[in-house]
Amino acid sequence: MTSLPHLIAPLMADPHAEPWVRFCAQCIDQDRSCVLVTVLEAPPEGPCETGEHFVYDGDGHGLLPRDMRFSVALHRLTREALVQGPVPEAVAATPKGTVRVSLVPFLGLGAP
């Protein structure tokens, strides 16, 4: 799957790294799987903004959107990404329109 040193470690050198960087690194350091969700496109007044990042661990916890229905939709997508691997583009429906996201899983050593 995706390796921590290749994608996350260089970002950790920045003392002002975004929270998603630190959460991904923390999960991997603890041998837990997680999925980085990047919003590629979002509708105006939707539950998120283009460029936003969310992170879900294997149990559905993490850095999540505030909108519960949107969070549940993303959690379903992250569970699929943990099984099938990176998803360059997926769609989550919201009352304000569809949100396009990419999903990058980081698997802990104990992952199936």
N, CA, C and O atoms as a GROMACS GRO file, in nm:
protein
  448
    1MET      N    1   0.086  -0.117   0.000
    1MET     CA    2   0.000   0.000   0.000
    1MET      C    3   0.090   0.123   0.000
    1MET      O    4   0.202   0.117  -0.051
    2THR      N    5   0.046   0.230   0.054
    2THR     CA    6   0.121   0.355   0.053
    2THR      C    7   0.212   0.361   0.175
    2THR      O    8   0.172   0.320   0.284
    3SER      N    9   0.334   0.413   0.157
    3SER     CA   10   0.427   0.415   0.268
    3SER      C   11   0.434   0.552   0.333
    3SER      O   12   0.424   0.655   0.266
    4LEU      N   13   0.451   0.552   0.464
    4LEU     CA   14   0.463   0.677   0.539
    4LEU      C   15   0.586   0.756   0.499
    4LEU      O   16   0.573   0.875   0.470
    5PRO      N   17   0.705   0.698   0.495
    5PRO     CA   18   0.823   0.780   0.466
    5PRO      C   19   0.814   0.852   0.332
    5PRO      O   20   0.860   0.965   0.319
    6HIS      N   21   0.756   0.789   0.235
    6HIS     CA   22   0.752   0.847   0.102
    6HIS      C   23   0.663   0.971   0.094
    6HIS      O   24   0.700   1.068   0.028
    7LEU      N   25   0.548   0.970   0.159
    7LEU     CA   26   0.453   1.080   0.145
    7LEU      C   27   0.440   1.171   0.266
    7LEU      O   28   0.425   1.292   0.251
    8ILE      N   29   0.447   1.116   0.384
    8ILE     CA   30   0.418   1.194   0.504
    8ILE      C   31   0.544   1.248   0.571
    8ILE      O   32   0.546   1.363   0.614
    9ALA      N   33   0.648   1.167   0.580
    9ALA     CA   34   0.768   1.208   0.655
    9ALA      C   35   0.825   1.342   0.609
    9ALA      O   36   0.860   1.424   0.695
   10PRO      N   37   0.837   1.370   0.480
   10PRO     CA   38   0.890   1.501   0.441
   10PRO      C   39   0.804   1.617   0.490
   10PRO      O   40   0.856   1.725   0.519
   11LEU      N   41   0.673   1.597   0.499
   11LEU     CA   42   0.584   1.702   0.546
   11LEU      C   43   0.597   1.725   0.696
   11LEU      O   44   0.571   1.835   0.745
   12MET      N   45   0.638   1.622   0.769
   12MET     CA   46   0.653   1.634   0.914
   12MET      C   47   0.767   1.728   0.952
   12MET      O   48   0.770   1.779   1.064
   13ALA      N   49   0.860   1.754   0.861
   13ALA     CA   50   0.972   1.844   0.890
   13ALA      C   51   0.924   1.987   0.911
   13ALA      O   52   0.993   2.067   0.975
   14ASP      N   53   0.808   2.020   0.858
   14ASP     CA   54   0.753   2.155   0.874
   14ASP      C   55   0.690   2.167   1.012
   14ASP      O   56   0.594   2.095   1.042
   15PRO      N   57   0.740   2.257   1.096
   15PRO     CA   58   0.682   2.270   1.231
   15PRO      C   59   0.537   2.318   1.229
   15PRO      O   60   0.467   2.307   1.330
   16HIS      N   61   0.493   2.370   1.117
   16HIS     CA   62   0.355   2.416   1.104
   16HIS      C   63   0.272   2.322   1.017
   16HIS      O   64   0.176   2.364   0.952
   17ALA      N   65   0.310   2.195   1.015
   17ALA     CA   66   0.239   2.096   0.933
   17ALA      C   67   0.092   2.093   0.970
   17ALA      O   68   0.055   2.109   1.086
   18GLU      N   69   0.010   2.070   0.872
   18GLU     CA   70  -0.134   2.063   0.891
   18GLU      C   71  -0.168   1.946   0.986
   18GLU      O   72  -0.092   1.850   0.994
   19PRO      N   73  -0.279   1.955   1.058
   19PRO     CA   74  -0.318   1.848   1.150
   19PRO      C   75  -0.332   1.711   1.084
   19PRO      O   76  -0.303   1.609   1.146
   20TRP      N   77  -0.375   1.708   0.957
   20TRP     CA   78  -0.390   1.578   0.892
   20TRP      C   79  -0.256   1.508   0.876
   20TRP      O   80  -0.250   1.385   0.881
   21VAL      N   81  -0.149   1.583   0.856
   21VAL     CA   82  -0.016   1.523   0.844
   21VAL      C   83   0.021   1.453   0.975
   21VAL      O   84   0.066   1.339   0.976
   22ARG      N   85   0.001   1.524   1.082
   22ARG     CA   86   0.035   1.469   1.214
   22ARG      C   87  -0.053   1.349   1.250
   22ARG      O   88  -0.005   1.252   1.309
   23PHE      N   89  -0.182   1.354   1.214
   23PHE     CA   90  -0.269   1.243   1.246
   23PHE      C   91  -0.230   1.118   1.167
   23PHE      O   92  -0.225   1.008   1.223
   24CYS      N   93  -0.201   1.134   1.039
   24CYS     CA   94  -0.156   1.020   0.958
   24CYS      C   95  -0.028   0.960   1.017
   24CYS      O   96  -0.016   0.838   1.032
   25ALA      N   97   0.068   1.046   1.049
   25ALA     CA   98   0.195   0.999   1.106
   25ALA      C   99   0.172   0.927   1.238
   25ALA      O  100   0.234   0.824   1.264
   26GLN      N  101   0.084   0.981   1.321
   26GLN     CA  102   0.054   0.920   1.449
   26GLN      C  103  -0.006   0.780   1.430
   26GLN      O  104   0.033   0.686   1.499
   27CYS      N  105  -0.099   0.767   1.337
   27CYS     CA  106  -0.160   0.636   1.310
   27CYS      C  107  -0.054   0.535   1.267
   27CYS      O  108  -0.050   0.423   1.318
   28ILE      N  109   0.030   0.574   1.175
   28ILE     CA  110   0.131   0.482   1.125
   28ILE      C  111   0.230   0.447   1.235
   28ILE      O  112   0.269   0.331   1.249
   29ASP      N  113   0.272   0.547   1.313
   29ASP     CA  114   0.364   0.521   1.425
   29ASP      C  115   0.306   0.420   1.523
   29ASP      O  116   0.379   0.344   1.586
   30GLN      N  117   0.174   0.420   1.537
   30GLN     CA  118   0.105   0.329   1.629
   30GLN      C  119   0.059   0.202   1.559
   30GLN      O  120  -0.017   0.123   1.616
   31ASP      N  121   0.105   0.182   1.436
   31ASP     CA  122   0.072   0.063   1.358
   31ASP      C  123  -0.079   0.049   1.335
   31ASP      O  124  -0.133  -0.061   1.334
   32ARG      N  125  -0.147   0.165   1.315
   32ARG     CA  126  -0.289   0.166   1.284
   32ARG      C  127  -0.308   0.215   1.142
   32ARG      O  128  -0.233   0.300   1.094
   33SER      N  129  -0.404   0.160   1.075
   33SER     CA  130  -0.436   0.204   0.939
   33SER      C  131  -0.516   0.334   0.944
   33SER      O  132  -0.586   0.362   1.041
   34CYS      N  133  -0.504   0.412   0.837
   34CYS     CA  134  -0.585   0.533   0.822
   34CYS      C  135  -0.600   0.564   0.674
   34CYS      O  136  -0.528   0.508   0.590
   35VAL      N  137  -0.693   0.651   0.643
   35VAL     CA  138  -0.717   0.692   0.505
   35VAL      C  139  -0.722   0.844   0.501
   35VAL      O  140  -0.798   0.909   0.573
   36LEU      N  141  -0.639   0.900   0.414
   36LEU     CA  142  -0.638   1.044   0.390
   36LEU      C  143  -0.739   1.074   0.280
   36LEU      O  144  -0.731   1.018   0.170
   37VAL      N  145  -0.835   1.161   0.309
   37VAL     CA  146  -0.936   1.203   0.213
   37VAL      C  147  -0.904   1.347   0.173
   37VAL      O  148  -0.894   1.435   0.259
   38THR      N  149  -0.888   1.370   0.044
   38THR     CA  150  -0.864   1.505  -0.007
   38THR      C  151  -0.983   1.546  -0.092
   38THR      O  152  -1.022   1.474  -0.184
   39VAL      N  153  -1.040   1.661  -0.061
   39VAL     CA  154  -1.156   1.710  -0.137
   39VAL      C  155  -1.105   1.773  -0.266
   39VAL      O  156  -1.032   1.872  -0.265
   40LEU      N  157  -1.145   1.714  -0.378
   40LEU     CA  158  -1.104   1.761  -0.510
   40LEU      C  159  -1.196   1.872  -0.561
   40LEU      O  160  -1.151   1.966  -0.626
   41GLU      N  161  -1.324   1.858  -0.530
   41GLU     CA  162  -1.422   1.957  -0.576
   41GLU      C  163  -1.544   1.951  -0.484
   41GLU      O  164  -1.594   1.843  -0.451
   42ALA      N  165  -1.590   2.068  -0.442
   42ALA     CA  166  -1.707   2.075  -0.354
   42ALA      C  167  -1.801   2.184  -0.401
   42ALA      O  168  -1.758   2.286  -0.454
   43PRO      N  169  -1.932   2.162  -0.382
   43PRO     CA  170  -2.029   2.264  -0.422
   43PRO      C  171  -2.026   2.383  -0.326
   43PRO      O  172  -1.987   2.368  -0.210
   44PRO      N  173  -2.065   2.500  -0.374
   44PRO     CA  174  -2.076   2.615  -0.284
   44PRO      C  175  -2.173   2.583  -0.171
   44PRO      O  176  -2.275   2.516  -0.191
   45GLU      N  177  -2.141   2.629  -0.053
   45GLU     CA  178  -2.225   2.609   0.065
   45GLU      C  179  -2.241   2.462   0.102
   45GLU      O  180  -2.334   2.426   0.174
   46GLY      N  181  -2.152   2.376   0.053
   46GLY     CA  182  -2.157   2.234   0.086
   46GLY      C  183  -2.092   2.209   0.222
   46GLY      O  184  -2.058   2.303   0.293
   47PRO      N  185  -2.076   2.081   0.259
   47PRO     CA  186  -2.023   2.046   0.390
   47PRO      C  187  -1.870   2.056   0.402
   47PRO      O  188  -1.814   2.028   0.508
   48CYS      N  189  -1.804   2.098   0.295
   48CYS     CA  190  -1.658   2.109   0.296
   48CYS      C  191  -1.616   2.203   0.184
   48CYS      O  192  -1.698   2.254   0.107
   49GLU      N  193  -1.484   2.225   0.176
   49GLU     CA  194  -1.430   2.312   0.071
   49GLU      C  195  -1.328   2.236  -0.011
   49GLU      O  196  -1.263   2.143   0.039
   50THR      N  197  -1.313   2.274  -0.136
   50THR     CA  198  -1.210   2.216  -0.221
   50THR      C  199  -1.074   2.235  -0.155
   50THR      O  200  -1.041   2.343  -0.106
   51GLY      N  201  -0.995   2.127  -0.155
   51GLY     CA  202  -0.862   2.131  -0.095
   51GLY      C  203  -0.857   2.089   0.050
   51GLY      O  204  -0.749   2.071   0.105
   52GLU      N  205  -0.971   2.072   0.113
   52GLU     CA  206  -0.976   2.030   0.253
   52GLU      C  207  -0.932   1.884   0.265
   52GLU      O  208  -0.946   1.806   0.171
   53HIS      N  209  -0.878   1.849   0.383
   53HIS     CA  210  -0.834   1.712   0.410
   53HIS      C  211  -0.905   1.660   0.534
   53HIS      O  212  -0.927   1.732   0.631
   54PHE      N  213  -0.940   1.532   0.528
   54PHE     CA  214  -0.995   1.460   0.642
   54PHE      C  215  -0.917   1.331   0.655
   54PHE      O  216  -0.862   1.282   0.556
   55VAL      N  217  -0.912   1.275   0.774
   55VAL     CA  218  -0.842   1.148   0.796
   55VAL      C  219  -0.930   1.060   0.883
   55VAL      O  220  -0.980   1.103   0.987
   56TYR      N  221  -0.948   0.936   0.840
   56TYR     CA  222  -1.025   0.837   0.915
   56TYR      C  223  -0.932   0.722   0.950
   56TYR      O  224  -0.860   0.673   0.863
   57ASP      N  225  -0.933   0.678   1.077
   57ASP     CA  226  -0.859   0.557   1.108
   57ASP      C  227  -0.949   0.438   1.075
   57ASP      O  228  -1.062   0.457   1.028
   58GLY      N  229  -0.902   0.318   1.097
   58GLY     CA  230  -0.978   0.198   1.062
   58GLY      C  231  -1.110   0.184   1.135
   58GLY      O  232  -1.198   0.109   1.092
   59ASP      N  233  -1.125   0.256   1.248
   59ASP     CA  234  -1.248   0.250   1.325
   59ASP      C  235  -1.343   0.365   1.295
   59ASP      O  236  -1.449   0.376   1.356
   60GLY      N  237  -1.306   0.451   1.202
   60GLY     CA  238  -1.393   0.563   1.164
   60GLY      C  239  -1.374   0.687   1.250
   60GLY      O  240  -1.454   0.780   1.243
   61HIS      N  241  -1.268   0.689   1.330
   61HIS     CA  242  -1.235   0.806   1.410
   61HIS      C  243  -1.130   0.888   1.338
   61HIS      O  244  -1.069   0.837   1.243
   62GLY      N  245  -1.106   1.011   1.379
   62GLY     CA  246  -0.999   1.089   1.319
   62GLY      C  247  -1.031   1.236   1.307
   62GLY      O  248  -1.096   1.294   1.394
   63LEU      N  249  -0.985   1.294   1.199
   63LEU     CA  250  -1.012   1.435   1.168
   63LEU      C  251  -1.127   1.435   1.068
   63LEU      O  252  -1.106   1.418   0.948
   64LEU      N  253  -1.247   1.455   1.117
   64LEU     CA  254  -1.368   1.433   1.039
   64LEU      C  255  -1.441   1.563   1.010
   64LEU      O  256  -1.424   1.662   1.082
   65PRO      N  257  -1.522   1.564   0.902
   65PRO     CA  258  -1.605   1.682   0.876
   65PRO      C  259  -1.712   1.696   0.984
   65PRO      O  260  -1.749   1.598   1.049
   66ARG      N  261  -1.759   1.817   1.002
   66ARG     CA  262  -1.861   1.843   1.104
   66ARG      C  263  -1.997   1.788   1.067
   66ARG      O  264  -2.075   1.749   1.154
   67ASP      N  265  -2.027   1.785   0.939
   67ASP     CA  266  -2.157   1.736   0.892
   67ASP      C  267  -2.160   1.583   0.907
   67ASP      O  268  -2.086   1.513   0.838
   68MET      N  269  -2.245   1.533   0.996
   68MET     CA  270  -2.249   1.390   1.028
   68MET      C  271  -2.284   1.303   0.908
   68MET      O  272  -2.222   1.199   0.887
   69ARG      N  273  -2.382   1.342   0.829
   69ARG     CA  274  -2.421   1.261   0.713
   69ARG      C  275  -2.307   1.253   0.612
   69ARG      O  276  -2.282   1.147   0.554
   70PHE      N  277  -2.239   1.365   0.591
   70PHE     CA  278  -2.126   1.365   0.500
   70PHE      C  279  -2.013   1.279   0.556
   70PHE      O  280  -1.946   1.207   0.482
   71SER      N  281  -1.991   1.288   0.685
   71SER     CA  282  -1.888   1.208   0.750
   71SER      C  283  -1.915   1.058   0.734
   71SER      O  284  -1.823   0.980   0.708
   72VAL      N  285  -2.040   1.018   0.750
   72VAL     CA  286  -2.076   0.877   0.733
   72VAL      C  287  -2.050   0.832   0.589
   72VAL      O  288  -1.998   0.723   0.566
   73ALA      N  289  -2.086   0.916   0.492
   73ALA     CA  290  -2.061   0.883   0.351
   73ALA      C  291  -1.911   0.867   0.325
   73ALA      O  292  -1.870   0.774   0.256
   74LEU      N  293  -1.831   0.957   0.381
   74LEU     CA  294  -1.686   0.944   0.364
   74LEU      C  295  -1.631   0.821   0.434
   74LEU      O  296  -1.542   0.754   0.382
   75HIS      N  297  -1.685   0.790   0.551
   75HIS     CA  298  -1.638   0.671   0.624
   75HIS      C  299  -1.661   0.546   0.541
   75HIS      O  300  -1.576   0.457   0.537
   76ARG      N  301  -1.774   0.537   0.475
   76ARG     CA  302  -1.801   0.421   0.388
   76ARG      C  303  -1.696   0.412   0.277
   76ARG      O  304  -1.646   0.304   0.246
   77LEU      N  305  -1.664   0.526   0.218
   77LEU     CA  306  -1.563   0.528   0.112
   77LEU      C  307  -1.425   0.488   0.166
   77LEU      O  308  -1.349   0.419   0.099
   78THR      N  309  -1.393   0.533   0.288
   78THR     CA  310  -1.261   0.499   0.344
   78THR      C  311  -1.251   0.350   0.374
   78THR      O  312  -1.144   0.291   0.358
   79ARG      N  313  -1.359   0.290   0.417
   79ARG     CA  314  -1.357   0.145   0.442
   79ARG      C  315  -1.328   0.069   0.314
   79ARG      O  316  -1.254  -0.030   0.315
   80GLU      N  317  -1.385   0.114   0.204
   80GLU     CA  318  -1.358   0.051   0.075
   80GLU      C  319  -1.212   0.071   0.035
   80GLU      O  320  -1.149  -0.021  -0.017
   81ALA      N  321  -1.158   0.191   0.058
   81ALA     CA  322  -1.020   0.219   0.022
   81ALA      C  323  -0.922   0.135   0.102
   81ALA      O  324  -0.816   0.098   0.051
   82LEU      N  325  -0.954   0.103   0.226
   82LEU     CA  326  -0.867   0.018   0.306
   82LEU      C  327  -0.858  -0.122   0.246
   82LEU      O  328  -0.757  -0.191   0.264
   83VAL      N  329  -0.962  -0.165   0.177
   83VAL     CA  330  -0.963  -0.297   0.116
   83VAL      C  331  -0.903  -0.294  -0.024
   83VAL      O  332  -0.820  -0.379  -0.058
   84GLN      N  333  -0.944  -0.198  -0.106
   84GLN     CA  334  -0.904  -0.200  -0.247
   84GLN      C  335  -0.782  -0.116  -0.280
   84GLN      O  336  -0.724  -0.132  -0.388
   85GLY      N  337  -0.740  -0.026  -0.191
   85GLY     CA  338  -0.623   0.057  -0.218
   85GLY      C  339  -0.663   0.198  -0.258
   85GLY      O  340  -0.780   0.235  -0.247
   86PRO      N  341  -0.566   0.276  -0.305
   86PRO     CA  342  -0.592   0.416  -0.339
   86PRO      C  343  -0.707   0.432  -0.438
   86PRO      O  344  -0.721   0.353  -0.532
   87VAL      N  345  -0.787   0.535  -0.416
   87VAL     CA  346  -0.898   0.567  -0.504
   87VAL      C  347  -0.875   0.709  -0.554
   87VAL      O  348  -0.896   0.805  -0.480
   88PRO      N  349  -0.831   0.724  -0.680
   88PRO     CA  350  -0.801   0.857  -0.732
   88PRO      C  351  -0.920   0.953  -0.730
   88PRO      O  352  -0.903   1.074  -0.714
   89GLU      N  353  -1.040   0.898  -0.747
   89GLU     CA  354  -1.158   0.984  -0.747
   89GLU      C  355  -1.282   0.904  -0.709
   89GLU      O  356  -1.308   0.797  -0.764
   90ALA      N  357  -1.357   0.958  -0.612
   90ALA     CA  358  -1.484   0.900  -0.571
   90ALA      C  359  -1.580   1.016  -0.549
   90ALA      O  360  -1.539   1.132  -0.539
   91VAL      N  361  -1.709   0.985  -0.542
   91VAL     CA  362  -1.811   1.088  -0.527
   91VAL      C  363  -1.896   1.058  -0.404
   91VAL      O  364  -1.937   0.945  -0.382
   92ALA      N  365  -1.920   1.162  -0.326
   92ALA     CA  366  -2.012   1.154  -0.212
   92ALA      C  367  -2.125   1.254  -0.237
   92ALA      O  368  -2.100   1.372  -0.262
   93ALA      N  369  -2.248   1.206  -0.230
   93ALA     CA  370  -2.364   1.293  -0.252
   93ALA      C  371  -2.397   1.368  -0.123
   93ALA      O  372  -2.390   1.311  -0.014
   94THR      N  373  -2.433   1.494  -0.137
   94THR     CA  374  -2.478   1.576  -0.023
   94THR      C  375  -2.603   1.652  -0.067
   94THR      O  376  -2.629   1.660  -0.187
   95PRO      N  377  -2.680   1.706   0.026
   95PRO     CA  378  -2.798   1.785  -0.012
   95PRO      C  379  -2.763   1.906  -0.099
   95PRO      O  380  -2.848   1.954  -0.175
   96LYS      N  381  -2.641   1.956  -0.089
   96LYS     CA  382  -2.599   2.074  -0.167
   96LYS      C  383  -2.533   2.037  -0.300
   96LYS      O  384  -2.496   2.126  -0.376
   97GLY      N  385  -2.518   1.908  -0.328
   97GLY     CA  386  -2.453   1.863  -0.451
   97GLY      C  387  -2.349   1.757  -0.422
   97GLY      O  388  -2.332   1.716  -0.307
   98THR      N  389  -2.280   1.713  -0.524
   98THR     CA  390  -2.181   1.607  -0.505
   98THR      C  391  -2.044   1.666  -0.471
   98THR      O  392  -2.007   1.775  -0.514
   99VAL      N  393  -1.971   1.588  -0.393
   99VAL     CA  394  -1.834   1.622  -0.354
   99VAL      C  395  -1.743   1.515  -0.414
   99VAL      O  396  -1.764   1.396  -0.394
  100ARG      N  397  -1.642   1.560  -0.487
  100ARG     CA  398  -1.543   1.467  -0.543
  100ARG      C  399  -1.423   1.462  -0.449
  100ARG      O  400  -1.373   1.566  -0.406
  101VAL      N  401  -1.378   1.340  -0.418
  101VAL     CA  402  -1.265   1.322  -0.326
  101VAL      C  403  -1.168   1.218  -0.381
  101VAL      O  404  -1.204   1.136  -0.465
  102SER      N  405  -1.045   1.223  -0.331
  102SER     CA  406  -0.951   1.114  -0.353
  102SER      C  407  -0.921   1.053  -0.217
  102SER      O  408  -0.928   1.121  -0.114
  103LEU      N  409  -0.888   0.924  -0.216
  103LEU     CA  410  -0.863   0.854  -0.091
  103LEU      C  411  -0.730   0.780  -0.102
  103LEU      O  412  -0.706   0.705  -0.196
  104VAL      N  413  -0.643   0.803  -0.002
  104VAL     CA  414  -0.514   0.736   0.002
  104VAL      C  415  -0.503   0.663   0.135
  104VAL      O  416  -0.493   0.726   0.240
  105PRO      N  417  -0.505   0.527   0.132
  105PRO     CA  418  -0.493   0.451   0.256
  105PRO      C  419  -0.347   0.432   0.295
  105PRO      O  420  -0.259   0.415   0.210
  106PHE      N  421  -0.323   0.436   0.424
  106PHE     CA  422  -0.193   0.401   0.484
  106PHE      C  423  -0.222   0.285   0.576
  106PHE      O  424  -0.295   0.300   0.674
  107LEU      N  425  -0.166   0.167   0.546
  107LEU     CA  426  -0.198   0.048   0.623
  107LEU      C  427  -0.095   0.022   0.730
  107LEU      O  428   0.026   0.023   0.704
  108GLY      N  429  -0.143  -0.002   0.852
  108GLY     CA  430  -0.055  -0.042   0.960
  108GLY      C  431  -0.010  -0.186   0.936
  108GLY      O  432  -0.071  -0.257   0.856
  109LEU      N  433   0.094  -0.229   1.002
  109LEU     CA  434   0.149  -0.363   0.981
  109LEU      C  435   0.052  -0.472   1.018
  109LEU      O  436   0.060  -0.582   0.964
  110GLY      N  437  -0.040  -0.446   1.109
  110GLY     CA  438  -0.136  -0.546   1.149
  110GLY      C  439  -0.260  -0.553   1.060
  110GLY      O  440  -0.350  -0.632   1.086
  111ALA      N  441  -0.265  -0.472   0.955
  111ALA     CA  442  -0.382  -0.469   0.867
  111ALA      C  443  -0.389  -0.596   0.784
  111ALA      O  444  -0.286  -0.657   0.754
  112PRO      N  445  -0.510  -0.638   0.748
  112PRO     CA  446  -0.528  -0.760   0.666
  112PRO      C  447  -0.473  -0.743   0.527
  112PRO      O  448  -0.480  -0.836   0.447
   0.00000   0.00000   0.00000
